């Protein structure tokens, strides 16, 4: 069976606008920039997120640079695979491995950045939130192993929307820094993530159960 890790399944709210943006940006990428260059820039974006989150402890407007780094990672992540496909220079299995490993580091860098901005007694909440977000990634990988379809969105929510949520959170922190307590919002994020994960896992196992039962019935005929 051919490897399908480069073919992402699912529909998310911003998919149509994202495809238009991709088609507009790809021709602008110089030929000297290859798919793997774009993939590896996630390391730079992660470092920027952690650095500017630390500086935001002293001046909250550094959060604009954190949001810029999140947006920058979105653009390079959007283009890396597409550049490889259009130029036929993609490294499919390397790209699958590195892209998703770096996505994990990217997620960690964001939550580490928030951890630098809250009191020590609240940091354990960020650890639980990280564990939940990782569970979504594990769900995608296990489902991919079982079905051969790499699904990255659930109920219309995908990586693009998640990045947008982080940018909106950063914007709220900047403008409402004197009015909101970041730590006080963490239990709500934790509760929402837990519920969303429960629904996602329930729907995934239900789909796999159906596949198993259909295969069993076909084998008995």
Residue frames relative to the residue before (quaternion, step in Angstrom):
aa qw qx qy qz dx dy dz
X 1.0000 0.0000 0.0000 0.0000 0.00 0.00 0.00
X 0.4674 -0.6893 0.4804 0.2751 3.58 -0.89 0.96
X 0.5161 -0.6385 0.4796 0.3098 3.53 -1.11 0.76
X 0.1339 -0.8260 0.5467 0.0303 3.57 -0.80 1.06
X 0.3135 0.7959 -0.4748 0.2068 3.57 1.20 0.38
X 0.6592 0.5012 -0.3123 0.4655 3.57 1.23 -0.37
X 0.6540 0.4774 -0.3054 0.5011 3.58 1.30 -0.09
X 0.1564 -0.8257 0.5402 0.0446 3.55 -0.33 1.28
X 0.2544 -0.7774 0.5644 0.1110 3.53 -0.97 0.98
X 0.6272 0.5517 -0.4047 0.3721 3.54 -1.24 0.44
X 0.2442 -0.7458 0.6032 0.1423 3.52 -1.28 0.48
X 0.0916 -0.7957 0.5979 0.0317 3.56 -0.86 0.96
X 0.7310 -0.4919 0.2632 0.3930 3.53 -1.22 0.57
X 0.7794 0.3489 -0.1639 0.4939 3.57 0.93 -0.91
X 0.3078 0.8039 -0.4741 0.1850 3.61 1.26 0.20
X 0.6737 0.5038 -0.3110 0.4422 3.59 0.85 -0.91
X 0.6725 0.4748 -0.2910 0.4875 3.58 0.88 -0.93
X 0.6298 0.5438 -0.3309 0.4452 3.57 1.04 -0.75
X 0.6522 0.5087 -0.3181 0.4634 3.60 0.95 -0.81
X 0.6338 0.5174 -0.3304 0.4705 3.59 1.04 -0.74
X 0.6449 0.5123 -0.3141 0.4722 3.56 0.98 -0.84
X 0.6421 0.5305 -0.3172 0.4534 3.57 0.97 -0.88
X 0.6783 0.4902 -0.2945 0.4614 3.60 0.86 -0.94
X 0.6543 0.5077 -0.3096 0.4672 3.59 1.12 -0.61
X 0.7316 0.4587 -0.2390 0.4441 3.58 0.96 -0.88
X 0.5952 0.6237 -0.3777 0.3377 3.60 0.93 -0.83
X 0.6843 0.4791 -0.3249 0.4434 3.67 0.77 -0.81
X 0.6375 0.5472 -0.3261 0.4334 3.60 1.19 -0.40
X 0.5701 0.6033 -0.3868 0.4017 3.60 1.22 -0.33
X 0.4397 -0.7123 0.4753 0.2709 3.64 -0.63 1.07
X 0.6017 -0.5967 0.4019 0.3469 3.57 -1.13 0.67
X 0.6203 0.5630 -0.3425 0.4254 3.58 1.17 -0.53
X 0.6508 0.4694 -0.3140 0.5075 3.60 1.26 -0.27
X 0.1611 -0.8119 0.5592 0.0462 3.54 -0.56 1.23
X 0.7243 -0.4508 0.3130 0.4175 3.53 -1.32 0.27
X 0.6852 0.4890 -0.2963 0.4511 3.59 0.95 -0.85
X 0.5640 0.5671 -0.3922 0.4543 3.60 1.16 -0.46
X 0.6793 0.4917 -0.2849 0.4644 3.55 0.90 -0.95
X 0.6274 0.5421 -0.3345 0.4478 3.59 0.99 -0.81
X 0.7276 0.4628 -0.2505 0.4400 3.57 0.82 -1.01
X 0.5292 0.6298 -0.4263 0.3763 3.62 1.17 -0.26
X 0.4805 0.6622 -0.4436 0.3659 3.61 1.22 -0.26
X 0.5872 0.5682 -0.3721 0.4403 3.60 1.09 -0.61
X 0.6457 0.5100 -0.3071 0.4783 3.58 1.00 -0.86
X 0.6667 0.5046 -0.3096 0.4529 3.59 0.87 -0.93
X 0.6308 0.5340 -0.3286 0.4571 3.60 1.02 -0.78
X 0.6583 0.5066 -0.3064 0.4648 3.57 0.93 -0.91
X 0.6492 0.5166 -0.3159 0.4604 3.58 0.99 -0.81
X 0.6349 0.5389 -0.3324 0.4427 3.58 0.96 -0.85
X 0.6871 0.4748 -0.2873 0.4689 3.57 0.85 -0.95
X 0.6541 0.5236 -0.3144 0.4462 3.59 0.92 -0.90
X 0.7420 0.4165 -0.2438 0.4653 3.59 0.71 -1.03
X 0.5763 0.5466 -0.3856 0.4694 3.60 1.16 -0.42
X 0.6300 0.5211 -0.3252 0.4752 3.56 1.04 -0.77
X 0.6812 0.4816 -0.2888 0.4697 3.59 0.91 -0.92
X 0.6004 0.5815 -0.3577 0.4166 3.59 1.15 -0.59
X 0.5106 0.6243 -0.4234 0.4126 3.57 1.23 -0.24
X 0.7460 0.3809 -0.1933 0.5110 3.56 1.15 -0.68
X 0.7779 0.0139 -0.0263 0.6276 3.57 1.20 -0.49
X 0.4060 -0.7830 0.4200 0.2138 3.53 -0.29 1.33
X 0.6113 0.5902 -0.3580 0.3870 3.60 1.10 -0.54
X 0.4817 0.6294 -0.4505 0.4109 3.59 1.25 0.00
X 0.5201 0.6337 -0.4178 0.3917 3.61 1.23 -0.25
X 0.5354 0.5947 -0.4171 0.4309 3.60 1.19 -0.36
X 0.6667 0.4938 -0.3035 0.4685 3.58 1.00 -0.79
X 0.5820 0.5505 -0.3671 0.4727 3.58 1.15 -0.57
X 0.6670 0.4905 -0.2963 0.4761 3.58 0.92 -0.91
X 0.6138 0.5403 -0.3444 0.4613 3.58 1.06 -0.73
X 0.6563 0.5050 -0.3098 0.4672 3.59 0.96 -0.84
X 0.6264 0.5196 -0.3372 0.4732 3.60 1.03 -0.74
X 0.6615 0.4907 -0.3005 0.4809 3.57 0.97 -0.86
X 0.6359 0.5349 -0.3263 0.4506 3.58 1.00 -0.80
X 0.6540 0.4992 -0.3113 0.4756 3.57 1.00 -0.81
X 0.6071 0.5520 -0.3480 0.4535 3.56 1.08 -0.71
X 0.6764 0.5009 -0.2980 0.4503 3.59 0.86 -0.95
X 0.6994 0.4550 -0.2898 0.4689 3.60 0.80 -0.92
X 0.6392 0.5093 -0.3236 0.4768 3.59 1.09 -0.69
X 0.6239 0.5453 -0.3274 0.4541 3.57 1.10 -0.69
X 0.7682 0.4179 -0.1903 0.4461 3.56 0.95 -0.93
X 0.5707 0.6514 -0.4059 0.2919 3.61 0.99 -0.69
X 0.7154 0.4378 -0.2663 0.4750 3.60 0.76 -0.98
X 0.6471 0.5335 -0.3193 0.4413 3.57 0.99 -0.81
X 0.6137 0.5333 -0.3407 0.4722 3.57 1.05 -0.75
X 0.6670 0.5103 -0.3004 0.4521 3.58 0.90 -0.90
X 0.6693 0.4986 -0.3037 0.4595 3.59 0.98 -0.84
X 0.7129 0.4651 -0.2752 0.4469 3.59 0.83 -0.93
X 0.7379 0.3761 -0.2281 0.5118 3.58 1.06 -0.67
X 0.3537 -0.7505 0.4732 0.2962 3.57 1.33 -0.15
X 0.5107 0.6286 -0.4245 0.4047 3.56 1.03 0.85
X 0.4066 0.7552 -0.4418 0.2630 3.56 1.29 0.13
X 0.2699 -0.7069 0.6296 0.1762 3.53 -1.25 0.60
X 0.2737 -0.8452 0.4275 0.1673 3.55 0.23 1.33
X 0.7488 0.3871 -0.2390 0.4820 3.60 0.66 -1.04
X 0.6156 0.5145 -0.3445 0.4874 3.59 1.04 -0.70
X 0.6659 0.5147 -0.3020 0.4478 3.55 0.92 -0.93
X 0.6298 0.5307 -0.3316 0.4602 3.57 0.99 -0.83
X 0.6907 0.4849 -0.2786 0.4585 3.56 0.85 -0.99
X 0.7426 0.4274 -0.2464 0.4530 3.57 0.65 -1.11
X 0.6257 0.5569 -0.3470 0.4219 3.57 0.95 -0.83
X 0.7514 0.3998 -0.2305 0.4716 3.58 0.81 -0.95
X 0.5866 0.5315 -0.3798 0.4787 3.59 1.14 -0.44
X 0.6811 0.4706 -0.2868 0.4820 3.57 0.97 -0.83
X 0.5644 0.5662 -0.3852 0.4609 3.60 1.16 -0.48
X 0.6292 0.5246 -0.3220 0.4745 3.55 1.07 -0.79
X 0.6595 0.4928 -0.3089 0.4762 3.60 0.92 -0.86
X 0.6168 0.5520 -0.3310 0.4532 3.57 1.06 -0.78
X 0.6561 0.4967 -0.3026 0.4810 3.57 0.92 -0.90
X 0.6454 0.5199 -0.3186 0.4600 3.58 0.94 -0.88
X 0.6547 0.5277 -0.3261 0.4319 3.59 0.91 -0.88
X 0.6365 0.5253 -0.3358 0.4540 3.60 1.00 -0.76
X 0.7141 0.4424 -0.2652 0.4733 3.58 0.84 -0.95
X 0.5792 0.5380 -0.3724 0.4862 3.59 1.16 -0.52
X 0.6347 0.5399 -0.3222 0.4492 3.56 1.02 -0.85
X 0.6623 0.4726 -0.3082 0.4929 3.58 0.94 -0.82
X 0.6169 0.5650 -0.3366 0.4322 3.56 1.09 -0.71
X 0.6331 0.5333 -0.3213 0.4599 3.56 1.16 -0.60
X 0.7197 0.4567 -0.2303 0.4695 3.56 1.26 -0.41
X 0.6879 0.4309 -0.2899 0.5070 3.60 1.24 -0.01
X 0.6251 -0.5395 0.4057 0.3919 3.54 -1.26 0.33
X 0.6768 -0.5313 0.3313 0.3872 3.55 -1.19 0.60
X 0.6780 0.5135 -0.3122 0.4233 3.59 0.92 -0.83
X 0.6701 0.4857 -0.3018 0.4733 3.62 1.25 -0.23
X 0.4969 0.6988 -0.4163 0.3024 3.57 1.22 -0.31
X 0.5989 0.5743 -0.3781 0.4105 3.60 1.05 -0.61
X 0.5883 0.5680 -0.3708 0.4403 3.61 1.13 -0.54
X 0.6446 0.5113 -0.3156 0.4728 3.57 1.03 -0.76
X 0.5999 0.5466 -0.3551 0.4639 3.58 1.12 -0.64
X 0.6633 0.4918 -0.3070 0.4732 3.60 0.93 -0.84
X 0.6426 0.5155 -0.3240 0.4651 3.58 0.99 -0.79
X 0.6233 0.5300 -0.3301 0.4708 3.58 1.03 -0.80
X 0.6415 0.5279 -0.3199 0.4556 3.58 0.95 -0.89
X 0.6591 0.5023 -0.3086 0.4669 3.59 0.99 -0.80
X 0.6603 0.5012 -0.3149 0.4622 3.58 0.92 -0.86
X 0.6273 0.5217 -0.3321 0.4734 3.58 1.04 -0.73
X 0.6011 0.5710 -0.3523 0.4343 3.58 1.08 -0.70
X 0.6141 0.5336 -0.3501 0.4644 3.59 1.07 -0.67
X 0.6489 0.5071 -0.3134 0.4729 3.58 0.99 -0.82
X 0.6495 0.5118 -0.3163 0.4650 3.58 0.94 -0.88
X 0.6194 0.5473 -0.3396 0.4489 3.57 1.01 -0.79
X 0.6555 0.5118 -0.3093 0.4612 3.58 0.97 -0.87
X 0.6860 0.4887 -0.2903 0.4542 3.58 0.89 -0.91
X 0.6611 0.4916 -0.3123 0.4731 3.61 0.97 -0.81
X 0.6396 0.5120 -0.3231 0.4737 3.57 1.00 -0.78
X 0.6283 0.5341 -0.3242 0.4636 3.59 1.04 -0.80
X 0.6541 0.5146 -0.3108 0.4590 3.58 0.96 -0.87
X 0.7139 0.4629 -0.2539 0.4600 3.58 1.04 -0.80
X 0.8067 0.2971 -0.1319 0.4935 3.60 1.01 -0.74
X 0.4120 -0.7014 0.4818 0.3257 3.59 1.14 -0.53
X 0.6423 0.4686 -0.3257 0.5116 3.57 1.30 0.15
X 0.2442 -0.7931 0.5448 0.1208 3.56 -0.67 1.12
X 0.0817 -0.8256 0.5582 -0.0119 3.55 -0.10 1.35
X 0.1050 -0.8262 0.5531 0.0238 3.58 -0.76 1.07
X 0.7417 0.3204 -0.2252 0.5445 3.59 1.24 0.06
X 0.0802 -0.7777 0.6231 0.0235 3.52 -1.19 0.70
X 0.8472 0.0117 -0.0571 0.5280 3.54 -0.92 1.03
X 0.7232 -0.4704 0.2367 0.4468 3.55 1.02 0.87
X 0.6364 0.5032 -0.3241 0.4867 3.58 1.29 0.05
X 0.0400 0.7992 -0.5963 0.0644 3.56 -0.77 1.07
X 0.7834 -0.3372 0.2312 0.4682 3.59 -1.27 -0.16
X 0.6119 0.5624 -0.3536 0.4292 3.59 1.06 -0.70
X 0.6841 0.4802 -0.2796 0.4726 3.56 0.88 -0.98
X 0.6280 0.5355 -0.3402 0.4506 3.60 1.04 -0.74
X 0.6370 0.5112 -0.3270 0.4753 3.59 0.98 -0.79
X 0.6413 0.5285 -0.3201 0.4549 3.56 0.97 -0.85
X 0.6196 0.5370 -0.3367 0.4629 3.58 1.04 -0.77
X 0.6510 0.5103 -0.3211 0.4611 3.59 0.93 -0.85
X 0.6512 0.5069 -0.3194 0.4659 3.59 0.98 -0.82
X 0.6481 0.5061 -0.3147 0.4741 3.59 1.00 -0.80
X 0.6204 0.5285 -0.3386 0.4702 3.58 1.05 -0.74
X 0.6532 0.5141 -0.3116 0.4604 3.57 0.93 -0.90
X 0.6464 0.5219 -0.3155 0.4586 3.57 0.99 -0.85
X 0.6462 0.5095 -0.3126 0.4745 3.58 1.01 -0.84
X 0.6301 0.5336 -0.3373 0.4522 3.58 1.00 -0.78
X 0.6513 0.5269 -0.3166 0.4449 3.58 0.97 -0.87
X 0.7774 0.3820 -0.1972 0.4592 3.57 0.72 -1.07
X 0.7707 0.3145 -0.1706 0.5273 3.57 1.17 -0.52
X 0.2133 0.8306 -0.4945 0.1417 3.56 1.24 0.45
X 0.7242 0.4332 -0.2434 0.4781 3.59 1.03 -0.75
X 0.7206 0.4602 -0.2332 0.4632 3.56 1.29 -0.28
X 0.7674 0.2858 -0.1712 0.5478 3.59 1.16 -0.49
X 0.3090 -0.7127 0.6026 0.1827 3.49 -1.27 0.56
X 0.4312 -0.7266 0.4668 0.2612 3.57 -0.47 1.20
X 0.6593 0.5306 -0.3126 0.4315 3.56 0.89 -0.95
X 0.6437 0.5462 -0.3278 0.4241 3.58 1.04 -0.73
X 0.6644 0.5033 -0.3095 0.4577 3.59 1.17 -0.47
X 0.5204 0.6903 -0.4004 0.3038 3.59 1.19 -0.44
X 0.6374 0.5212 -0.3614 0.4376 3.66 0.89 -0.71
X 0.6445 0.5126 -0.3259 0.4644 3.60 1.06 -0.70
X 0.6244 0.5173 -0.3280 0.4847 3.58 1.06 -0.76
X 0.6519 0.5207 -0.3051 0.4591 3.56 0.97 -0.89
X 0.6700 0.4972 -0.2965 0.4646 3.57 0.92 -0.90
X 0.6696 0.5008 -0.2984 0.4602 3.57 0.92 -0.89
X 0.6558 0.5074 -0.3070 0.4671 3.57 0.98 -0.85
X 0.6340 0.5353 -0.3263 0.4528 3.58 1.01 -0.82
X 0.6654 0.4969 -0.3025 0.4678 3.58 0.91 -0.92
X 0.6694 0.5029 -0.3010 0.4566 3.58 0.89 -0.94
X 0.6379 0.5158 -0.3249 0.4706 3.59 1.03 -0.77
X 0.6261 0.5416 -0.3342 0.4505 3.59 0.97 -0.85
X 0.6705 0.4900 -0.2979 0.4706 3.59 0.89 -0.92
X 0.6538 0.5302 -0.3089 0.4427 3.57 0.95 -0.91
X 0.6837 0.4738 -0.2851 0.4763 3.58 0.87 -0.96
X 0.6233 0.5426 -0.3414 0.4478 3.58 1.00 -0.80
X 0.6944 0.4686 -0.2819 0.4677 3.59 0.84 -0.96
X 0.6421 0.5298 -0.3275 0.4470 3.60 1.02 -0.77
X 0.6930 0.4639 -0.2924 0.4681 3.59 0.83 -0.94
X 0.6065 0.5504 -0.3483 0.4560 3.58 1.12 -0.64
X 0.6428 0.5180 -0.3102 0.4714 3.57 1.03 -0.83
X 0.6815 0.4850 -0.2850 0.4681 3.58 0.92 -0.93
X 0.5981 0.5494 -0.3508 0.4662 3.59 1.07 -0.71
X 0.6572 0.5120 -0.3082 0.4593 3.58 0.91 -0.93
X 0.6450 0.5172 -0.3204 0.4624 3.59 0.96 -0.85
X 0.6596 0.5108 -0.3057 0.4588 3.59 0.92 -0.91
X 0.6757 0.4943 -0.2984 0.4584 3.59 0.89 -0.90
X 0.6477 0.5062 -0.3204 0.4707 3.58 1.00 -0.76
X 0.6460 0.5057 -0.3174 0.4756 3.60 1.01 -0.79
X 0.6422 0.5276 -0.3153 0.4580 3.56 1.04 -0.80
X 0.6668 0.4967 -0.2984 0.4687 3.57 0.96 -0.86
X 0.6498 0.5124 -0.3154 0.4645 3.58 1.02 -0.77
X 0.6565 0.5188 -0.3110 0.4506 3.57 1.06 -0.78
X 0.6808 0.4981 -0.2835 0.4562 3.58 1.13 -0.63
X 0.5681 0.6078 -0.3884 0.3961 3.60 1.24 -0.27
